[in-house]
Every structure is written in structure tokens, then in C-alpha cells.
């Protein structure tokens, strides 16, 4: 992860209403920080990935996620499950 990497985040995550349950590291280097409660593009905000890692310190566990992978968990404190996603682009 480079400090200038861009990403998207759920507005519900940013407001503190929902935790990050899904982290995606797209093949182009951008990141996704989602709560898995909505798929609507209107609920997504463009952010700098470094700000998410700084703000949500538990994301340090997935900061080394390779491009093309995603990591999921049910709730904060749960173990992250990583997997390669061939559809990520």
C-alpha cells in the first residue's frame, strides 16, 4: 500500500455506523473498504487508502493484501479470510 493509493469506502463505514467487513485490493492498486450492507454507488465515497489504514487501526492486518485479493470478516475482532478473486479488475 502506498500513501497516495486511492480507494472507495462505504459512507456507513466512514460515519461509524458500520464496521469494515470487506477489504478489496484491486489489480490497478486502488482499495475498497466496505461494510457489505449496500451495493449502491451512491453510498460510496472516494478516499485515500492511507487515511483508512490510519483511522481504522485494525485494518493493519490486511494492509499487505496483494492486488487482486479480497479479505472478509463478519465483525470487528473476527479473523480476516483472504482469497484471490479472478474477477477483480
OpenMM code with the backbone's topology and positions (N, CA, C; nanometers):
from openmm import Vec3, app, unit

residues = "UNK UNK UNK UNK UNK UNK UNK UNK UNK UNK UNK UNK UNK UNK UNK UNK UNK UNK UNK UNK UNK UNK UNK UNK UNK UNK UNK UNK UNK UNK UNK UNK UNK UNK UNK UNK UNK UNK UNK UNK UNK UNK UNK UNK UNK UNK UNK UNK UNK UNK UNK UNK UNK UNK UNK UNK UNK UNK UNK UNK UNK UNK UNK UNK UNK UNK UNK UNK UNK UNK UNK UNK UNK UNK UNK UNK UNK UNK UNK UNK UNK UNK UNK UNK UNK UNK UNK UNK UNK".split()
positions = [
    Vec3(0.0863, -0.1172, 0.0000),
    Vec3(0.0000, 0.0000, 0.0000),
    Vec3(0.0905, 0.1230, 0.0000),
    Vec3(0.0657, 0.2107, -0.0933),
    Vec3(0.1387, 0.3369, -0.0962),
    Vec3(0.0483, 0.4466, -0.0423),
    Vec3(0.1071, 0.5471, 0.0218),
    Vec3(0.0258, 0.6513, 0.0847),
    Vec3(-0.0693, 0.7234, -0.0095),
    Vec3(-0.0366, 0.7271, -0.1389),
    Vec3(-0.1220, 0.8003, -0.2311),
    Vec3(-0.2222, 0.7105, -0.3028),
    Vec3(-0.2339, 0.5848, -0.2613),
    Vec3(-0.3317, 0.4948, -0.3222),
    Vec3(-0.4726, 0.5451, -0.2950),
    Vec3(-0.5533, 0.5449, -0.3979),
    Vec3(-0.6929, 0.5842, -0.3817),
    Vec3(-0.7779, 0.4617, -0.3535),
    Vec3(-0.8978, 0.4879, -0.3085),
    Vec3(-0.9903, 0.3793, -0.2837),
    Vec3(-1.1315, 0.4314, -0.2709),
    Vec3(-1.2198, 0.3387, -0.2402),
    Vec3(-1.3588, 0.3732, -0.2123),
    Vec3(-1.3929, 0.3188, -0.0746),
    Vec3(-1.4819, 0.3886, -0.0094),
    Vec3(-1.5279, 0.3449, 0.1221),
    Vec3(-1.6778, 0.3686, 0.1315),
    Vec3(-1.7423, 0.2827, 0.2040),
    Vec3(-1.8846, 0.2996, 0.2309),
    Vec3(-1.9043, 0.4205, 0.3219),
    Vec3(-2.0037, 0.5003, 0.2917),
    Vec3(-2.0326, 0.6154, 0.3788),
    Vec3(-2.0764, 0.5679, 0.5167),
    Vec3(-2.1287, 0.4458, 0.5269),
    Vec3(-2.1688, 0.3902, 0.6562),
    Vec3(-2.0467, 0.3564, 0.7420),
    Vec3(-1.9389, 0.3137, 0.6772),
    Vec3(-1.8129, 0.2894, 0.7469),
    Vec3(-1.7554, 0.4222, 0.7952),
    Vec3(-1.7523, 0.5200, 0.7061),
    Vec3(-1.6942, 0.6498, 0.7413),
    Vec3(-1.7697, 0.7193, 0.8534),
    Vec3(-1.9005, 0.7005, 0.8588),
    Vec3(-1.9799, 0.7637, 0.9644),
    Vec3(-1.9700, 0.6888, 1.0972),
    Vec3(-1.9165, 0.5674, 1.0928),
    Vec3(-1.9067, 0.4872, 1.2149),
    Vec3(-2.0299, 0.4023, 1.2418),
    Vec3(-2.1256, 0.4050, 1.1488),
    Vec3(-2.2476, 0.3260, 1.1665),
    Vec3(-2.2259, 0.1771, 1.1400),
    Vec3(-2.1280, 0.1441, 1.0580),
    Vec3(-2.0985, 0.0050, 1.0243),
    Vec3(-1.9471, -0.0162, 1.0259),
    Vec3(-1.9024, -0.1369, 1.0597),
    Vec3(-1.7587, -0.1666, 1.0536),
    Vec3(-1.7162, -0.2075, 0.9132),
    Vec3(-1.5880, -0.2046, 0.8894),
    Vec3(-1.5337, -0.2575, 0.7648),
    Vec3(-1.5408, -0.4100, 0.7737),
    Vec3(-1.6117, -0.4700, 0.6801),
    Vec3(-1.6236, -0.6156, 0.6756),
    Vec3(-1.5577, -0.6747, 0.5505),
    Vec3(-1.5307, -0.5895, 0.4531),
    Vec3(-1.4721, -0.6349, 0.3281),
    Vec3(-1.3674, -0.5341, 0.2824),
    Vec3(-1.2466, -0.5833, 0.2589),
    Vec3(-1.1383, -0.5015, 0.2033),
    Vec3(-1.1002, -0.5646, 0.0708),
    Vec3(-1.0930, -0.4824, -0.0316),
    Vec3(-1.0568, -0.5283, -0.1653),
    Vec3(-0.9339, -0.4503, -0.2109),
    Vec3(-0.8356, -0.5218, -0.2634),
    Vec3(-0.7207, -0.4557, -0.3256),
    Vec3(-0.7273, -0.4883, -0.4742),
    Vec3(-0.7799, -0.3941, -0.5501),
    Vec3(-0.7993, -0.4130, -0.6930),
    Vec3(-0.6655, -0.4234, -0.7654),
    Vec3(-0.6675, -0.4854, -0.8807),
    Vec3(-0.5444, -0.5056, -0.9584),
    Vec3(-0.4791, -0.3742, -1.0009),
    Vec3(-0.5574, -0.2665, -1.0112),
    Vec3(-0.4994, -0.1373, -1.0501),
    Vec3(-0.4375, -0.0627, -0.9324),
    Vec3(-0.4417, -0.1235, -0.8130),
    Vec3(-0.3796, -0.0634, -0.6953),
    Vec3(-0.4751, 0.0118, -0.6049),
    Vec3(-0.5974, 0.0353, -0.6495),
    Vec3(-0.6946, 0.1017, -0.5631),
    Vec3(-0.7486, 0.0018, -0.4611),
    Vec3(-0.8135, 0.0564, -0.3581),
    Vec3(-0.8646, -0.0239, -0.2475),
    Vec3(-1.0141, -0.0012, -0.2306),
    Vec3(-1.0805, -0.0983, -0.1716),
    Vec3(-1.2198, -0.0859, -0.1321),
    Vec3(-1.2339, -0.1209, 0.0142),
    Vec3(-1.3087, -0.0396, 0.0886),
    Vec3(-1.3337, -0.0606, 0.2312),
    Vec3(-1.4850, -0.0565, 0.2507),
    Vec3(-1.5446, -0.1735, 0.2584),
    Vec3(-1.6901, -0.1829, 0.2522),
    Vec3(-1.7476, -0.2521, 0.3759),
    Vec3(-1.8761, -0.2278, 0.3966),
    Vec3(-1.9447, -0.2850, 0.5123),
    Vec3(-2.0328, -0.4036, 0.4762),
    Vec3(-2.0512, -0.4287, 0.3475),
    Vec3(-2.1366, -0.5375, 0.2982),
    Vec3(-2.2837, -0.5187, 0.3321),
    Vec3(-2.3274, -0.3949, 0.3476),
    Vec3(-2.4698, -0.3697, 0.3718),
    Vec3(-2.5377, -0.3059, 0.2515),
    Vec3(-2.4579, -0.2574, 0.1565),
    Vec3(-2.5140, -0.1910, 0.0392),
    Vec3(-2.4216, -0.2092, -0.0798),
    Vec3(-2.4798, -0.2114, -0.1954),
    Vec3(-2.4014, -0.2166, -0.3172),
    Vec3(-2.4239, -0.0935, -0.4029),
    Vec3(-2.4943, 0.0034, -0.3495),
    Vec3(-2.5298, 0.1240, -0.4252),
    Vec3(-2.4096, 0.2176, -0.4383),
    Vec3(-2.3821, 0.2597, -0.5602),
    Vec3(-2.2696, 0.3505, -0.5821),
    Vec3(-2.2891, 0.4839, -0.5102),
    Vec3(-2.4124, 0.5225, -0.4850),
    Vec3(-2.4398, 0.6473, -0.4123),
    Vec3(-2.3924, 0.6402, -0.2671),
    Vec3(-2.3682, 0.5195, -0.2172),
    Vec3(-2.3232, 0.5015, -0.0794),
    Vec3(-2.1719, 0.4923, -0.0678),
    Vec3(-2.0996, 0.5179, -0.1782),
    Vec3(-1.9544, 0.5074, -0.1786),
    Vec3(-1.8898, 0.6449, -0.1916),
    Vec3(-1.7748, 0.6586, -0.1261),
    Vec3(-1.7001, 0.7841, -0.1242),
    Vec3(-1.5569, 0.7533, -0.1656),
    Vec3(-1.4974, 0.8388, -0.2478),
    Vec3(-1.3567, 0.8242, -0.2841),
    Vec3(-1.2706, 0.8768, -0.1701),
    Vec3(-1.1694, 0.7986, -0.1336),
    Vec3(-1.0820, 0.8341, -0.0208),
    Vec3(-0.9364, 0.7996, -0.0558),
    Vec3(-0.8441, 0.8438, 0.0265),
    Vec3(-0.7062, 0.7961, 0.0202),
    Vec3(-0.6976, 0.6748, 0.1119),
    Vec3(-0.6442, 0.5660, 0.0613),
    Vec3(-0.6357, 0.4427, 0.1394),
    Vec3(-0.5583, 0.4636, 0.2692),
    Vec3(-0.4547, 0.5454, 0.2654),
    Vec3(-0.3735, 0.5675, 0.3861),
    Vec3(-0.4574, 0.6219, 0.5005),
    Vec3(-0.5561, 0.7052, 0.4693),
    Vec3(-0.6419, 0.7604, 0.5743),
    Vec3(-0.7248, 0.6501, 0.6403),
    Vec3(-0.7688, 0.5537, 0.5616),
    Vec3(-0.8459, 0.4424, 0.6178),
    Vec3(-0.7589, 0.3575, 0.7095),
    Vec3(-0.6371, 0.3279, 0.6662),
    Vec3(-0.5474, 0.2478, 0.7497),
    Vec3(-0.5082, 0.3225, 0.8763),
    Vec3(-0.4956, 0.4545, 0.8683),
    Vec3(-0.4651, 0.5343, 0.9871),
    Vec3(-0.5839, 0.5401, 1.0832),
    Vec3(-0.7016, 0.5579, 1.0284),
    Vec3(-0.8221, 0.5751, 1.1109),
    Vec3(-0.8688, 0.4440, 1.1737),
    Vec3(-0.8630, 0.3366, 1.0977),
    Vec3(-0.9106, 0.2064, 1.1445),
    Vec3(-0.7882, 0.1162, 1.1619),
    Vec3(-0.7282, 0.1219, 1.2796),
    Vec3(-0.6009, 0.0541, 1.3036),
    Vec3(-0.6099, -0.0975, 1.2894),
    Vec3(-0.7293, -0.1550, 1.3044),
    Vec3(-0.7417, -0.2999, 1.2879),
    Vec3(-0.7256, -0.3431, 1.1421),
    Vec3(-0.7259, -0.2478, 1.0493),
    Vec3(-0.7030, -0.2799, 0.9095),
    Vec3(-0.5563, -0.3101, 0.8801),
    Vec3(-0.4691, -0.2847, 0.9768),
    Vec3(-0.3271, -0.3156, 0.9586),
    Vec3(-0.3075, -0.4629, 0.9247),
    Vec3(-0.3976, -0.5473, 0.9699),
    Vec3(-0.3896, -0.6909, 0.9436),
    Vec3(-0.4030, -0.7237, 0.7950),
    Vec3(-0.4625, -0.6342, 0.7169),
    Vec3(-0.4820, -0.6608, 0.5741),
    Vec3(-0.4096, -0.5594, 0.4856),
    Vec3(-0.3235, -0.4788, 0.5428),
    Vec3(-0.2509, -0.3778, 0.4660),
    Vec3(-0.1562, -0.4409, 0.3643),
    Vec3(-0.1192, -0.5662, 0.3858),
    Vec3(-0.0307, -0.6359, 0.2933),
    Vec3(-0.1077, -0.7192, 0.1897),
    Vec3(-0.2379, -0.6980, 0.1812),
    Vec3(-0.3216, -0.7735, 0.0877),
    Vec3(-0.2716, -0.7525, -0.0554),
    Vec3(-0.2380, -0.8595, -0.1259),
    Vec3(-0.1888, -0.8437, -0.2628),
    Vec3(-0.2983, -0.7925, -0.3567),
    Vec3(-0.2559, -0.7297, -0.4640),
    Vec3(-0.3505, -0.6850, -0.5659),
    Vec3(-0.4265, -0.8059, -0.6200),
    Vec3(-0.5568, -0.7878, -0.6417),
    Vec3(-0.6403, -0.8956, -0.6919),
    Vec3(-0.7003, -0.9826, -0.5830),
    Vec3(-0.6777, -0.9460, -0.4573),
    Vec3(-0.7298, -1.0228, -0.3440),
    Vec3(-0.8345, -0.9425, -0.2681),
    Vec3(-0.9146, -1.0149, -0.1934),
    Vec3(-1.0071, -0.9520, -0.1001),
    Vec3(-0.9945, -1.0209, 0.0341),
    Vec3(-1.0368, -0.9519, 0.1382),
    Vec3(-1.0381, -1.0075, 0.2734),
    Vec3(-1.1730, -0.9737, 0.3345),
    Vec3(-1.2354, -1.0737, 0.3969),
    Vec3(-1.3673, -1.0557, 0.4590),
    Vec3(-1.3657, -1.1027, 0.6034),
    Vec3(-1.4538, -1.0416, 0.6815),
    Vec3(-1.4788, -1.0858, 0.8188),
    Vec3(-1.6232, -1.0532, 0.8514),
    Vec3(-1.6773, -1.1208, 0.9500),
    Vec3(-1.8159, -1.0952, 0.9904),
    Vec3(-1.8268, -0.9669, 1.0731),
    Vec3(-1.7402, -0.9549, 1.1720),
    Vec3(-1.7455, -0.8418, 1.2654),
    Vec3(-1.6042, -0.8034, 1.3076),
    Vec3(-1.5852, -0.6826, 1.3606),
    Vec3(-1.4536, -0.6442, 1.4122),
    Vec3(-1.4067, -0.7454, 1.5165),
    Vec3(-1.2797, -0.7757, 1.5116),
    Vec3(-1.2228, -0.8736, 1.6035),
    Vec3(-1.2214, -1.0142, 1.5465),
    Vec3(-1.3040, -1.0404, 1.4453),
    Vec3(-1.3037, -1.1709, 1.3793),
    Vec3(-1.1806, -1.1835, 1.2901),
    Vec3(-1.1442, -1.3050, 1.2621),
    Vec3(-1.0319, -1.3330, 1.1736),
    Vec3(-1.0686, -1.2954, 1.0302),
    Vec3(-0.9742, -1.2322, 0.9588),
    Vec3(-0.9935, -1.1988, 0.8180),
    Vec3(-0.9723, -1.3245, 0.7341),
    Vec3(-1.0586, -1.3486, 0.6380),
    Vec3(-1.0453, -1.4582, 0.5426),
    Vec3(-1.0047, -1.3972, 0.4086),
    Vec3(-0.8883, -1.4343, 0.3609),
    Vec3(-0.8339, -1.3790, 0.2364),
    Vec3(-0.8562, -1.4765, 0.1217),
    Vec3(-0.8798, -1.4199, 0.0047),
    Vec3(-0.8895, -1.5046, -0.1134),
    Vec3(-0.8619, -1.4243, -0.2403),
    Vec3(-0.8093, -1.4942, -0.3389),
    Vec3(-0.7876, -1.4369, -0.4706),
    Vec3(-0.9217, -1.4291, -0.5406),
    Vec3(-0.9487, -1.3164, -0.6038),
    Vec3(-1.0723, -1.3014, -0.6791),
    Vec3(-1.0372, -1.2778, -0.8256),
    Vec3(-1.0567, -1.3786, -0.9116),
    Vec3(-1.0202, -1.3629, -1.0523),
    Vec3(-1.1022, -1.2582, -1.1257),
    Vec3(-1.2141, -1.2159, -1.0691),
    Vec3(-1.2977, -1.1154, -1.1334),
    Vec3(-1.2589, -0.9723, -1.0995),
    Vec3(-1.1687, -0.9552, -1.0023),
    Vec3(-1.1287, -0.8186, -0.9658),
    Vec3(-1.0475, -0.7578, -1.0780),
    Vec3(-1.0768, -0.6323, -1.1035),
    Vec3(-1.0038, -0.5658, -1.2111),
    Vec3(-0.9700, -0.4257, -1.1777),
] * unit.nanometer
topology = app.Topology()
chain = topology.addChain("A")
for resn in residues:
    res = topology.addResidue(resn, chain)
    for name in ("N", "CA", "C"):
        topology.addAtom(name, app.Element.getBySymbol(name[0]), res)
